Amino acid sequence: MAVALHDFMIAWNEYLFALVFLVDRPDRWTVSLGLSLLADGVEVPKTVLMAGSVISTLPIVVLFFAGERLLTEGFTSGAEKGWASG
């Protein structure tokens, strides 16, 4: 579960990977590719761009807080409790 959650958080906003494979298929673009369309002119609508960024970040935040305990358990499962002096 820890690896799946971590991989999903990293891959969610991957811009370059989606751009390479989906450049010819705008109907399947990710949110980050769609937001990049807003910045193609001289004046960028900052309020719309920031609102879109917040909306695209919300699923990651919700998943992180829902799986935070499992993520922490997965990252620390191999750690030792104490260190013996030798």
Backbone as CSV, one residue per row, in Angstrom:
resi,resn,N_x,N_y,N_z,CA_x,CA_y,CA_z,C_x,C_y,C_z
1,MET,0.826,-1.187,0.000,0.000,0.000,0.000,0.870,1.250,0.000
2,ALA,1.970,1.209,0.746,2.848,2.380,0.819,3.454,2.694,-0.543
3,VAL,3.899,1.688,-1.246,4.503,1.898,-2.559,3.460,2.389,-3.558
4,ALA,2.273,1.831,-3.527,1.221,2.236,-4.454,0.828,3.689,-4.227
5,LEU,0.672,4.089,-2.977,0.309,5.467,-2.667,1.424,6.430,-3.062
6,HIS,2.653,6.059,-2.793,3.791,6.908,-3.137,3.916,7.048,-4.656
7,ASP,3.775,5.966,-5.392,3.846,6.017,-6.855,2.722,6.847,-7.445
8,PHE,1.532,6.726,-6.891,0.410,7.518,-7.389,0.641,9.005,-7.147
9,MET,1.166,9.358,-5.995,1.428,10.767,-5.701,2.479,11.339,-6.634
10,ILE,3.474,10.564,-6.997,4.513,11.049,-7.907,3.980,11.143,-9.336
11,ALA,3.210,10.164,-9.767,2.763,10.112,-11.156,1.566,11.009,-11.451
12,TRP,0.865,11.495,-10.440,-0.365,12.243,-10.671,-0.132,13.507,-11.504
13,ASN,0.862,14.277,-11.194,1.110,15.530,-11.894,2.294,15.449,-12.836
14,GLU,2.618,14.283,-13.318,3.732,14.123,-14.245,3.380,14.774,-15.575
15,TYR,4.021,15.873,-15.883,3.691,16.654,-17.074,4.385,16.117,-18.324
16,LEU,5.680,15.923,-18.262,6.445,15.549,-19.449,6.054,14.178,-19.983
17,PHE,5.863,13.225,-19.111,5.475,11.869,-19.517,4.134,11.890,-20.246
18,ALA,3.171,12.627,-19.699,1.857,12.724,-20.337,1.947,13.479,-21.659
19,LEU,2.783,14.496,-21.722,2.924,15.273,-22.945,3.498,14.428,-24.081
20,VAL,4.468,13.593,-23.775,5.099,12.769,-24.814,4.111,11.762,-25.400
21,PHE,3.314,11.133,-24.560,2.448,10.070,-25.037,1.054,10.533,-25.455
22,LEU,0.625,11.694,-25.004,-0.745,12.126,-25.284,-0.828,13.401,-26.101
23,VAL,0.250,13.822,-26.728,0.249,15.087,-27.447,-0.743,15.074,-28.609
24,ASP,-0.964,13.949,-29.242,-1.875,13.850,-30.377,-3.308,13.523,-29.980
25,ARG,-3.555,13.297,-28.688,-4.893,12.893,-28.238,-5.394,13.835,-27.142
26,PRO,-5.850,15.023,-27.505,-6.283,15.989,-26.482,-7.486,15.526,-25.669
27,ASP,-8.248,14.568,-26.151,-9.389,14.080,-25.385,-8.965,13.241,-24.175
28,ARG,-7.705,12.830,-24.126,-7.201,12.023,-23.000,-6.149,12.752,-22.176
29,TRP,-6.033,14.040,-22.335,-5.030,14.808,-21.604,-5.289,14.793,-20.108
30,THR,-4.223,14.878,-19.362,-4.322,14.975,-17.914,-4.620,16.421,-17.523
31,VAL,-4.874,16.643,-16.241,-5.201,17.986,-15.759,-4.024,18.936,-15.966
32,SER,-2.816,18.467,-15.732,-1.656,19.343,-15.896,-1.462,19.768,-17.349
33,LEU,-1.752,18.891,-18.299,-1.678,19.280,-19.709,-2.775,20.275,-20.061
34,GLY,-3.946,20.090,-19.504,-5.031,21.029,-19.740,-4.733,22.403,-19.171
35,LEU,-4.089,22.434,-18.010,-3.723,23.723,-17.410,-2.654,24.430,-18.235
36,SER,-1.834,23.679,-18.922,-0.797,24.315,-19.740,-1.385,25.067,-20.923
37,LEU,-2.590,24.696,-21.351,-3.254,25.422,-22.427,-3.606,26.848,-22.022
38,LEU,-3.799,27.077,-20.741,-4.149,28.414,-20.272,-2.987,29.386,-20.383
39,ALA,-1.774,28.879,-20.433,-0.587,29.732,-20.416,0.031,29.891,-21.797
40,ASP,-0.739,29.746,-22.864,-0.129,29.833,-24.176,-0.207,31.234,-24.781
41,GLY,-0.857,32.150,-24.147,-0.966,33.510,-24.664,0.003,34.448,-23.981
42,VAL,-0.162,35.733,-24.280,0.701,36.739,-23.685,0.340,36.957,-22.227
43,GLU,-0.950,37.029,-21.952,-1.395,37.245,-20.582,-1.966,35.948,-20.027
44,VAL,-1.422,35.510,-18.909,-1.859,34.273,-18.278,-2.882,34.617,-17.205
45,PRO,-4.096,34.041,-17.260,-5.089,34.299,-16.209,-4.685,33.587,-14.917
46,LYS,-4.023,34.319,-14.056,-3.438,33.716,-12.855,-4.483,33.133,-11.904
47,THR,-5.633,33.763,-11.798,-6.653,33.237,-10.887,-7.182,31.893,-11.370
48,VAL,-7.405,31.760,-12.661,-7.890,30.490,-13.215,-6.806,29.427,-13.121
49,LEU,-5.571,29.806,-13.387,-4.453,28.872,-13.311,-4.252,28.363,-11.880
50,MET,-4.348,29.252,-10.913,-4.183,28.838,-9.510,-5.368,27.987,-9.042
51,ALA,-6.579,28.324,-9.478,-7.736,27.508,-9.117,-7.607,26.096,-9.695
52,GLY,-7.158,26.003,-10.933,-6.942,24.685,-11.531,-5.847,23.903,-10.831
53,SER,-4.804,24.599,-10.390,-3.724,23.925,-9.662,-4.205,23.384,-8.329
54,VAL,-5.027,24.137,-7.637,-5.573,23.679,-6.351,-6.483,22.471,-6.566
55,ILE,-7.323,22.535,-7.593,-8.228,21.418,-7.872,-7.449,20.163,-8.260
56,SER,-6.356,20.321,-9.005,-5.572,19.146,-9.384,-4.767,18.586,-8.223
57,THR,-4.529,19.389,-7.200,-3.763,18.935,-6.042,-4.650,18.275,-4.986
58,LEU,-5.921,18.598,-4.952,-6.819,18.069,-3.916,-6.879,16.543,-3.853
59,PRO,-6.963,15.806,-4.967,-6.988,14.340,-4.829,-5.740,13.769,-4.159
60,ILE,-4.571,14.350,-4.431,-3.343,13.877,-3.793,-3.379,14.145,-2.290
61,VAL,-3.836,15.314,-1.901,-3.901,15.655,-0.477,-4.876,14.729,0.244
62,VAL,-6.032,14.480,-0.351,-7.022,13.594,0.266,-6.471,12.175,0.385
63,LEU,-5.844,11.660,-0.675,-5.272,10.316,-0.611,-4.130,10.226,0.389
64,PHE,-3.331,11.277,0.489,-2.225,11.247,1.437,-2.732,11.179,2.864
65,PHE,-3.706,12.023,3.209,-4.210,12.001,4.582,-5.000,10.736,4.883
66,ALA,-5.637,10.157,3.863,-6.354,8.902,4.075,-5.384,7.733,4.293
67,GLY,-4.261,7.752,3.607,-3.314,6.645,3.714,-2.033,6.979,4.445
68,GLU,-2.028,8.067,5.214,-0.810,8.497,5.900,-0.286,7.448,6.874
69,ARG,-1.184,6.829,7.614,-0.758,5.813,8.581,-0.119,4.623,7.863
70,LEU,-0.737,4.169,6.776,-0.182,3.044,6.021,1.135,3.415,5.357
71,LEU,1.231,4.641,4.887,2.461,5.098,4.261,3.606,5.150,5.276
72,THR,3.330,5.656,6.452,4.350,5.722,7.498,4.765,4.324,7.955
73,GLU,3.805,3.426,8.095,4.131,2.049,8.475,4.993,1.374,7.412
74,GLY,4.701,1.614,6.160,5.472,1.010,5.080,6.890,1.540,5.009
75,PHE,7.056,2.852,5.220,8.396,3.438,5.166,9.259,3.009,6.347
76,THR,8.644,2.769,7.497,9.423,2.440,8.694,9.380,0.960,9.053
77,SER,8.866,0.115,8.188,8.721,-1.301,8.534,10.058,-2.013,8.713
78,GLY,11.100,-1.563,8.042,12.389,-2.220,8.173,13.331,-1.538,9.148
79,ALA,12.869,-0.489,9.788,13.733,0.259,10.704,13.858,-0.464,12.037
80,GLU,15.007,-0.306,12.662,15.211,-0.889,13.983,14.729,0.076,15.046
81,LYS,14.306,-0.482,16.173,13.806,0.358,17.249,14.928,1.054,18.003
82,GLY,15.996,0.407,18.193,17.130,0.991,18.900,18.426,0.597,18.231
83,TRP,19.492,1.230,18.635,20.789,0.927,18.051,21.696,0.404,19.147
84,ALA,22.181,-0.802,18.981,23.036,-1.421,20.006,24.470,-0.940,19.796
85,SER,25.084,-0.531,20.885,26.484,-0.099,20.780,27.369,-1.338,20.782
86,GLY,28.398,-1.243,19.990,29.203,-2.438,19.841,30.571,-2.263,20.141
